[in-house]
Amino acid sequence: MLDIRGRTFDGGTVETDDTNFTDCTFNSVELRYAGGEHPMFESCTFNGDVSWRFMDAGLRTVQFLQRIGNDEGGQAFIADLFQPGKYFSE
């Protein structure tokens, strides 16, 4: 894992896979996640228009969950899946 500490990101794109961000500031950036090791954000600040873009395996997972959510009974499944404190491991 890459560790980035105390950095300010102003505009542009930030790749998040396999990265721990600590005490960082994100100003009007696009955060990208492609399905790699989960990024971690600790004591970070997000300002302005910060958005997420999912790519590759990350995008396919989001699309899959969207399809499930649009099926009958899917919204209840999604709500259960994302209950606070619920976490799946391999």
C-alpha positions in Angstrom: 0.0 0.0 0.0 1.2 3.5 -0.8 1.0 5.9 2.1 0.4 9.6 1.3 0.4 12.0 4.3 -0.3 15.7 4.5 -0.8 16.4 0.8 -3.2 18.8 -0.8 -4.7 17.9 -4.1 -6.1 20.8 -6.1 -8.2 19.8 -9.1 -7.5 17.0 -11.5 -7.7 13.3 -10.9 -6.5 11.2 -8.0 -6.0 7.5 -8.3 -7.1 5.8 -5.1 -6.5 2.1 -5.5 -3.9 0.6 -3.1 -3.4 4.0 -1.3 -3.8 5.2 2.3 -4.4 8.9 2.6 -3.8 10.6 6.0 -4.3 14.2 6.8 -4.8 15.1 3.1 -7.0 17.8 1.6 -8.9 17.2 -1.7 -10.1 20.3 -3.4 -12.4 19.9 -6.4 -10.9 16.6 -7.6 -12.1 13.4 -9.2 -11.3 10.3 -7.1 -10.9 7.2 -9.2 -11.3 3.6 -8.0 -10.7 0.7 -10.4 -11.4 -2.2 -8.1 -7.9 -2.7 -6.5 -7.0 -2.8 -2.8 -9.5 -0.5 -1.0 -8.2 3.1 -0.4 -8.3 4.4 3.2 -8.9 8.0 4.1 -8.0 9.1 7.7 -8.5 12.7 8.9 -8.9 14.0 5.4 -10.8 17.0 4.2 -12.9 17.2 1.0 -13.7 20.6 -0.4 -15.6 21.8 -3.4 -16.8 19.5 -6.2 -15.2 16.2 -5.2 -16.6 13.3 -7.2 -15.9 9.6 -7.7 -15.3 7.8 -10.9 -15.4 4.0 -10.9 -13.3 2.2 -13.5 -12.7 -1.4 -14.6 -13.7 -4.0 -11.9 -14.9 -1.2 -9.6 -17.3 0.1 -12.3 -18.5 -3.4 -13.1 -19.3 -4.0 -9.4 -21.2 -0.7 -9.2 -23.2 -1.6 -12.4 -24.0 -5.0 -11.0 -25.3 -3.5 -7.7 -27.4 -1.0 -9.8 -29.0 -3.8 -11.7 -29.8 -5.7 -8.5 -31.3 -2.5 -7.0 -33.6 -2.1 -10.0 -35.0 -5.6 -9.8 -38.0 -6.6 -7.7 -36.9 -6.9 -4.1 -33.5 -5.5 -5.0 -33.7 -2.3 -3.0 -34.3 -4.3 0.2 -31.3 -6.4 -0.6 -29.2 -3.4 -1.2 -30.4 -1.7 2.0 -29.5 -4.9 4.0 -26.1 -5.1 2.2 -25.1 -1.6 3.2 -26.3 -1.6 6.8 -24.0 0.4 9.1 -21.4 -1.9 10.7 -21.9 -4.7 8.2 -18.7 -5.7 6.4 -18.0 -8.7 4.1 -14.6 -10.4 3.9 -13.3 -13.2 1.7 
